Amino acid sequence: MRRFLRGIFIVFLTGLSPFVLAQENTHSANSDVEQIFRNPSLSVEMRVNKLVSAMTLEEKTLQMQNQAPAIERLGIQAYNWWSECLHGVARNGIASVFPQAIGMAATWNPELIEQEADVISTEARSKYRVAIEMGQHGVYQGLTFYSPNINIFRDPRWGRGQETYGEDPFLTGRIGVAFVKGLQGNDPKYFKVIATAKHFAVHSGPESSRHKFDAWCSDQDLFETYLPAFEALVRDGHVYSIMGAYNRFRNEPCCTSDFLLGEILRKKWGFSGYITTDCGAIWDIWHGHGLQPDEVRAAALGVRAGCDLTCGTEYASLVDAVQKGYVTEAEIDKSVKRLFTARFKLGMFDPDSMVAWAKNSTGSVDTLASRQLVRQVARESIVLLKNDSRLLPLSKSIKSIAVIGPYADQTSVLLGNYNGNPSHPVTILQGIKDKIGQSAEVNYAMGVAGPEDSTSFGRGDKSRQQNLMEDALEAANKSQVVIFAGGISPRLEGEEMQVEIAGFSGGDRTNTDLPSDQTKLLQKLYQTGKPIVLILTNGSALSINWEALYLPAILETWYPGEEGGNAIADVLFGDYNPAGRLPVTFYRSVDDLPAFEDYSMKGRTYKYFNGKPLYVFGHGLSYSSFSYLMSVTNKTEYLPNDTVLLQVKVKNTGSMAGDEVIQVYFNKPGSAFERPIRSLVGFSRVQISMGTEKTVVISIPVKELRIYNPEIADYFIEPGTYQLSIGASSGDLRLVQEIRVHK
């Protein structure tokens, strides 16, 4: 009453209307709020609490959508949480385009990938600064990135496998942690950008049913295959955002799973960041999975499970959900505080002078240095699958080369998916031409169209197809060597695509064969007697059975990025000695695999596959040769908290310097538990000069020998003798070291 009378008295004295006074009082209150939440000397927690306490319920719920609107009365700018940087800043203009993620894994070089991610985040900061200066706050312009994809590439038919780091949880974790560290930076107070590990947690196709599919697997497969990489990124990489998957796991939508989000992620691993949905995943809960009757209850379920952000608009219904008692405002506050904590940790509410990353030059995109790094990552990602009679490297004194194939002069196969726009992409054909200059004649012919382009090149028109083949044979006959650029393209495999071509369906694959037109042409070219180098572009394993048997040289180049043509030419002509290694198994046929929809790991990957693969996990040749001379551990008896220090001596016995990827696998003879055939537990990519030896130390925490014990429903390190097998691939193991582990 006193306040009311005081207000009337002020109105009488000033002549101001009550409405104007109310506005002034509100402005004063908002100013008080801003003084606190914009004060960088206060704790982030205090600032966030003050800010969120000043918001209305509707304002809070709108901040929980990827397109969060401005709150002008509080001085909060609009922000879009959705940006992409799988292998370079994507969908936001010119940017460095590194090799696709599967190629990054093929480097087996976490340190290099951390350098790559540092360049990506530098470009991201530069682009963000430009956007802010222009008053733009749209999708793909922010500092929170929906990368990396660390799902396990359990089946080569999955079209999005190209976005992953392969089939092994340990390799995926090591590459993923490096990528996150490079993105998020090393400042103790501010993130450079925020990485998002996705798609948590049991998710790898089929694409056609991902919005309604229910994945099931054993606890052993869950804890030994599907979860370890996520745990590594949370515990070791300190990733600050997690994205839930579209599908269900054991009949719970992954984005609303109390088990995955609550019990595992937050309680068991101590994750303190924010959780986002995949785009439209809340909508799927009632529309795709049919587990809730409407959007209101689906949205409430998401918040109660701890899913803080929707990539979509579904959380606008949370006001209604609160009013109906499906969720409380306190539960909403918890999510909103997590989201604003992230924005504070990005320095969005502090002066630029305090945030080192905010000072990034607007010219730090697509620089000469970044292009050089792109080229280096591409070179390190290339896997020499076969090199009979040492056909490669080609002599630079060669006088004529036939470059043939559907992807020789295409840029799409450089870029993969979720890519940026390179300023000067170099195709395979261009890279070869630039490498040899005027010293040799390059005879180019497409020979055959890719399946995705077949209608453009007259599929069904036999004369047109015949002309393409005749052109290729003519080019081969007047050349000393044939370089064939084939495989598949990102226009055939990828995320939920409208592709219905033989061998492909909805972004996934129905077989792993090389397109038949390419094999037929290669067989014709083989009959010319000319040596053939097959260059593969692809994001997933190919069953190149005839090619592996008859062609002398095969290079796996993945989707190699904007410098792909130059990197491939470097390898072809010996300016770079290849040392990439396969992060996936190349099977002979999908007939060797279980059903695509079966999420059991039995019969899959090098760890559980008992058949004879075409190329084993970890395989990759060199222009040099390496001898494994000896190995020794720092001791022979260990406790669970110890670390094995394994020394391996390797000698380059070849005629040129090169990298060797030393791989360490473990198994436990006589185990009381069902175990994989072997499991990767350590690796090191090391450069060794010609004729020299190098001793490499590989650290292996004993905890990496753990398995899941269903009797105690937790991980367990079984006491006893373990074998550490050391070599050049999972199928080429040269040394064995035994250790004993005690309780």
N, C-alpha and C positions, 0 to 999 in steps of 0.2 A: 504493500500500500504506500509506504514511504517513497519507494522508487517511482510509482505511478504519479503521486502528487508532485514529486520533484520534476518529473517529465512535463507535467502540465504547467508548472511554474516556469520552466525553461521555455516552453512554447510561448507562454504569455510574454516573457521578457524579450525573446528574439523574434517572435512573429513567424517562426518556422512551423511547418505543418508536421504532424506526428509521423507522416510517411517519410519525409526527408530525414527526420531524426532517426527513424528506424534504419534507413540506409546508412547514415553516418555511424551509428552504433555498430552495424554489421561490418562496415569497412574497418572500423577501429578494431573489432574482434579479429577480423581476418589479418590485419596488420600485426597483431600480437602473435597470431599463429605463425605467420611468415618469419617474424623475428626469431622464433625458436627453430623452426624446421630448416631455415636457411643459415643457421649459425653453425659453421663447420667446427667450432671449438667444443660443441656438445657431442655426446655419443650418438651414434646412428640410431640406436634403439630409442633414445629419448626423442629425437627429431621425428622418427617415423611415428611413434605413438601420438605425438602432438598433432601431426598432420592428419593421420587417420581419424583421430577423435573429432576433427573439425568437419569431416565429410558427412553428407547425408547418406542414407542407405542406398538410394538410387545411384549416387555418385560412386560409391564403393563398388557396386555390382558392375557398373560400366567399366571400371578400371580392371576388371577381371576378364576382359575380352582382349583379343590380340590387338584390335584397333581401339585403344583406350582414348576417349575424347579429352579435350582440355577441360580443366576446371578453372575458368577465368577468375572467379572471385578469390581463389587461393593462389593464383599465379602459376598454375600447373599447366605445362604445355601438353598437347596431344602426343601420344607415343604409340607406335605400332611394334609389337613384340616379335613379329615374324620377319626374320631375315635368314638368308641361306649362305653357307660357305663351305660346302662339302669338299671342294678342292679348289677354292678361290671364291672371292665374293661373287655371288650369283645374282642374276636378274636385276642388276643395278648398274648397267652401262659397262664401259670399258673396265676391264680388270685382268689381272694375271690369271691364266687358266692352267693350273697344274694338272698332272695326270690324274685320272679318275681314282677314287679311293682304293679300288682293288689293285691298281698299279702302285699306289703309295705303299701298300702292304708288301708288294713284291720287292721293294727295296730292302726289306729286312733291316732298316736303318732308322731307328727312332730319333736319333739326334738330327738327322737330315729332315725328318718330318716335323720336328719341333721348329727348325729354322723356317720351313715352309709356312707353318701356321703363324709364325711371328710376322712374316711378310703379309699374309692374308689379313691379320688383325691390324697391321699398319695401314693397309689399303682401306679396311673397314672404317677405321677412325678418320681417315682423310675424307672419305665419302660422307660420313656422318657430319663432319664439320661443315662441308659444303652445303648439305641439306639444311642444317640448322640455320646457316647464314642466309639461305634462300627462303626460310620459313616453311620448309617442307617436312612433313612428319608421316610419310606414307609407308606402305608395305615395302620391305626389303631395304629400308633406309636407316634402320636402327642399329643397336649395338648388341642385341640378343639374338644369337644364331642357332638355328635348328640343325646343328651338326656337332659331333660326328654320328654316323650310323654304325653302331657296334653290334648289331644283330649277327648271329653266327650263320654263315653261308653254308647251311647244312645240305642243300640240294642244288645242283647246277641249273635246275629248271627255273629257279626264282629269278625274275627279271630285275629285281632291285639288288641282287647280290653284288652287282658292280659297285654299289655304294658302300660296301662293307670292307673290312680288312681280312676277309677270308673265313676259313672253316675252323681255325684253331682258337680257343679262348685265350691262351697265353699270348700268342702273337697279337691277337686283336687288342688285348689289354695293354701291351707294351706300346704299340703304335698309337692306340687311342689316348693313353696318358700323355704321350709326347705331344700329340695334336692339341689336346686341351691346354696343356701348359703353355704352348706357343700362342694359343688364342687368348687365354686369360691373363697372361703376363705374370711378372714376378714382383709387382709393387705390393707392399704389405697392407696398403689401405684401399687402393682402387683396382678394379678389374680393367684390363685393356678392352676386352669385350667379354661377354658371357657365352660359354659353350653349353650346348644341350645334348646330352647323350640320349640316343633314341634307338629303337622303339621298345620301351621297357615292357615285357622282357622276353616272352616266348613268341617270336614273330619272324616269319620268313616265308610267307606265301601260303596258298596261292593268292595272287592279286585279285582275281575275279571274285573271291568270296571273303576278302579280308574284313568287310563291314559286318559280317554275320558269322564268321568262322569261329569255332571253339577248339583251341589247341590243347592237347593233353600229352603229358609225358610223365615219366617216373620222377620221383624225388631225386634219384641219382642223376638222371639226365639234366634236371633243372639246376641242381647245385654244382654239377661238374662241367656242364656245357653252356647252358643259357645264361647263368648269372655271373660267373667269375669276371668277365670283362667289365660289366657294370660295377661290380664291387671294386675292381681296380681303379676305375675312373672316379668313383666316389672317395675311396680311402686314400689313394695315392695321387690321383690327378686333381682332387678337390673340385671336380666339376660342379657348377652351381645351379644347373638346371637339368631336369630329367623330363623326357616326353614319354607318355604312355602310348601303347599301341592301340590300333583299331580293334583287333580281334579280342575274343574272350580267352581266358586261361582258366581251365577247370570251371567253366560256366560263369565266371565273373568277368565282366568287361575290364580289360587291363587298366583303363583310366579311372575305374572306380573300385579297384580291388583292394580291400583292406589288407589282404595277405601280402600282395606285392608292394603297395605304397606304404602301408602302415607297419606291418610286422617286419618285413625285410628291409625296405629302403630307409625308413626313418628310425625304427627302433634298433634293428640289428646292426645296421651300418652307420647310424648317426647322421644321416643326410640332413642338412639344415637349409638347403636352398629351396627353390620353388619348383613345382611340378606343373607341366602344361599338358594339354591333350594334343593328339594329332588333330589335324584340321577337320572339324565336323564330327569328332568321335563321340561327343555327348549326344548329338543328334542320332548317332547309330544305336545308342542304348535302347531307345524305344522304337526307332524305325527299322534298324537292321537286325538287332539281337532280339527285339521284342520283349525286353525284360522290365520295362516301365511303361505305363500307359500314356505318358505325355512328357513334354519338354520340361515342365516345372519340376516334376519329381526326378527326372533324369539329372537335371542340373543340381538339385539338392543332394542327390546321391554322390555326385562328383565332388562337391565341396566337403561333405561329411567324410569322404574317403581321403581327403587331403589333396585333391587336384585343384590347384590354386588358380589356374588360368585356362580358359578355353580358346583354342584357335577357331573362332567362330562367334556367333552371336547368342548362343543358348543361355549364357549366364544373365542376360537381360531379364530373364524370367525369375531371377532369385528374389526380387522384391515380393512377387506373388508367393514364392515358396516360403518366405519368412512369415508373411501374413497368414498362410495356411498351416504353419507349424511344422513344415517339413525340414527346416533348417533354422538355426538361430543366427542372429546378427553377430554374436560373439564368434561363431564359427567362420562367418564371412570376414570379420575383422582379422582373424588369424591369417587368412590367405592374402588379404589386401596388404597387411604388414609385411609379409614375405616378399610380395611384389615390389613394394616401395623400398624395402631394404636393398633389393637388387639394383634399383635405379640410383639409390644413394651411393652404393658401392661402385657404380659406374661414374660417379662424380657429376651427375646431372644437376645437382642442386648446390654445387660448390663453384667458386670462381675458377675459371680455366687456369689461372696461374698456379693453382694448387694441384691440378691434375696433369701429370706429365704427358699422358696420352692425348690430352685435348690440344696439345701444341703441335700435333703432327701436321706437316706441311700438306697443303692441298695438292701439291705436285708429286706426292709420294705414291703414285699409282702407275703401274705399267712402266717401270723404270728399266734401264739397261741392266742394273743389278738383279732386279726381280726376274727378268727374262733369262738371265744366266742361271739363276737358281732353278727356274722351271725346266730348263734344258738339262741341268744336272739331275734333278729328280727323275725326269723322263729316262735319261741314260741308265740310271741305277735301277729303274723299274723293269727294263727289258730283260727277258729271260731267253737265253739260248737253249732251245729244247733239243736240238739235234745239229750236228756239224760233222757229217761223215767226210772222210778224206780231206778234212780241214779246208773245205771250200771257202769258208769265211776265216779271216776277213778277205774281201776282194782286193785285188791289186789296183792301185790308182793308175797303173799304166794300161789298164784295160781300154780297148778302143770302141767297144759297142756294147750297149746294155738295153735289153727289152724290159720296160716297166709295164706290167699288165695287171689288170684286176679292177674290180668294181670300186675299191676304196683307195686306189692309188692317188687320186686327185680330189678327194672329198675332205671337206673340213669337219663334217659332222662326226666322223670317227675319231677325230682328235679330242672332241669335247666331252663325250659321255653325256650324262644328264646332270641336272642341278648345276649348271655351268654359267660362268660369266661370258662376256663378249671380248674376245682377244682383239687387239688392234692389228696384228700382223700374223695370223695363223700360217704355219708352214706345213703344207701337205707332204706326204711321202714322196711324191713325184718331184715337188719343188726342192725338197731337201737333197735328193739325189742329184738333181741338176746343179744346185748351188755347190755341192761338194766337189764334183768333178769338173765343173766349168766347161771350157771348150775342148778339153783334152779327149773327150769320148762322145760318141754319138748316142743319144738317148732316144730309143724308139718306143713311143707310148701307144698303147691300145687298151681300151676298157675290157674287151674280150667278152664280158658278160655283165649284165646289170645285177645289182643286189636285189634280193627279193622285194624290198620295199620300193624299188624303182622300176620294177619289171614292167609295169603298165606304161611307164613313160618311154620305155624302149621296146615296145611292141611285143609283149608276151603274147604268144599265140601266132605272131607273125614270124613264121619259120625263116623266111628270107632275111628278115632283119636280124634275127638271132644268128643265122648263118654268116651274115656279113660281119657281125661283131667278132665271131670266132675266127673267121678267115683273116681279119685284120690282126688279131692276136698272133696267129700262127705265122703270118708274114713278118711281124715284128720280131718274133722269136728266131725265125730262120736266118735273119740278117744280123743277129746279135750273138755275142760270145756267151752271155749268161742271161738268164731270165729271172727277174724279181717280180714275184706275184703278190700283190696286196689284196688279200681276201679276208674271210672271216664273217663277222656279222656287225651290225651297227646299233647305236642307241635308238634308232628309229624302229628297231625290231624288239628290243628288250628294255624294260623299264617299268615305271610305276603306272599301274592300271591304265594300259594303253588300248586304243581301239585298233588292234592289229589281229587280223584273222587270216594268216598266211600259213601254208603248210609248214609245220615245225614250230609255229609260234601261236600263242593264244592269250590275248588280253594283257600283254606285257611279259608274260612268262613264256617258257619254251615247252614244247611237247616232246622234243628230242634234242640231243646235243650234237647232232651231226653238222658237218659243214654243209651249207646249201648245195644241193646235188648239182646244180648248173656249174658251180665252181669246181667240184671234183671232176666232172666230165671234161671241162676245159683243161684242167691240170693233167689229166690223163692224155689228152691230145698233145699238150705241150711236152709231156714226158717222152712221147714217141718221136719228137724231133731230135732227141739225143742231147739237147742242150742242158747244162746244169741249171737247176731251179732252186732259188731261195724263196721259201714261203714266209711272208710276213703276215701275221694274224693280228687283226684288230677285233676286240671283243671284251665283254665284261664278265664272262663266265666261261667255264671249261668247255672245250670242244672235243668231240670224239673223232679226231683226224686219223683214223686207223690206216687208210690207204696211203695218205700223205706221209705218215710217220714211217711207213714201211719202205716207200719208194723214193721220196724226195731227200736229197742229201743234206739240206740245211733248212731249219725252221726257227723263226724268231717270234716269240710271243711279246706283243707290244701294248696290249690292253687298249684303252683309250688314252693316248699318251700326252694330251695337252697341246697347247698352242705351239710349242717348240718340237712337237713330235717328229716332224719330217727331218729336222736337223739332228735330233738325237738318234733316230734310226740310221741316218746316213753316217753319223759318227761311228756307230757300231758296225755297220756293213763294211766300211773301209778301214777299220782298225784304229781309228782315232780314239776310240774308247773300247776297253775290254769288258764285255758284258759280265755281270755277276748277279743279276736278279734271280730270285728264287720263287717258285710257285707257292702262293698262299692257299691254294686249293688243290685237290686231287683231280687229275684228268682221267675220267673213266672211259672205258671202251664203248659203253652204251648205257642209256637210261634203264635198259633191261637188267642191268647189274644192281639197280637200286630199289629200295622199297618204294611204296606209293608216295607220291609227292605230299599228300595230306597227312602222312604218318610222321608225327614229331618224335618218335622214338629214335635214338641215335644208333640203334643196332643196324649194322650193315652200311653205315655212313662214315665218311671222312676217313683219313688215314688211321684214326684211333680205333675204329670199329669195323673197317671193311676188310674182309678176308679174301676177296678176290684179287685178281692181277690187274692193277690199273695200267693205263697207257703211259702216264707220267705221274710219278709219286709226288706227294706233298713235299715241298722243300727242294725239288729238283731244279737244277739250272747248271749249265756248262759254262766254260770259260775258254778263252783263246790260250790260256796258260794251263798248267797242271799243278796240283798241290799234293804233297805227301804229309800224312799225319804221323809225326815221329814219336810222340809220347804224351802221356797225360798223368797228372798226379793231383791229389787233393791235399789240402792243408792238414787233414787228419783223417782217420778212418772211422772214428766213433763220434756220433752226434746226438744231441738232444733236440727236442722240437723247436726251441728258440734259437738254435745255432744257424750259421750260414756256411754252406760248403763253398770253399774257394777252389775252383777247379782250374788248374793250369794246363793248357794245351799248346804243344809246340808243333807248328806247321811250317813246311818249307815250300817255297815256290820253285818247282822243278821245271818250269816252262821257259819259254824264250822271250817273255815280256812281262812287265809288271801287271798286277791285277789284284782284284778283291776276292777273298774267299769268305763265305758265310759259314762259320763253324756252328754246327747245330748240336744241341745236347738233348737227348730224350731219356726218359726213365721208365723202368718197369720194375715190378716186384715179383720175382719168382716165388711160387708157393704161397701166394697171398690167400688169406681166408675170405677175401672179398672178390666179387666180380669186378674186374678192372679192364681198362682199355689195353689194346695190344702194346702200345707205347704212347707216351705223352711228351710233347715239347716242354722243356723246363728251363732252357737257356739258349742264347745264341749271341753271336758277335760277328759283325761284318768288319773285316780288317783288310787293309791294303798291304801287300807284301811285294817287295821289289824282286826282280828276276834273280834267282840263285841264292836268295837270302832266307833265313829262318826268322820266325817271330813267335814269341811265347805270349799267349793271350790268357788273361785271367777272367773267368766267368763266375760271377757270384750267383749262388743258388740258395736262397733261404729254404731251410728244411720244411717250412710250412707249405712250400709249393708242392711237396710230395703228398699232400693231403688228399683224402677221398671223402665222399659222403657216406656216413654210417647210418643206415636207417634205424638201427636199434637205439641209437641215442638221438636221432633226428638232428644231427649236426656233423660238421667236419671232424675228421679223425686222422691222426698220423699213426699208421700201423707200425709197431716196432718190428725190427728185423732187417734183413739184407735187401738192399736196392742195387740195381744195376744202372749206371749212367753210361749210355751209349753215345759216342761222339763221332760225327762224320759230316758229310757234305749234303745229305738229304735223309729223309726218313727211311729210304731204301738203300742208302749207301753209307753204312756205319762202319767206321774204321777201327775205333778203339772202345774198350769197355773198362769202366772203373767201378769197383764195388765199394759201397759204404754201408755202415750199420747204424741204425737209428734206435735209440732207447727211449723209454717212456720219460 
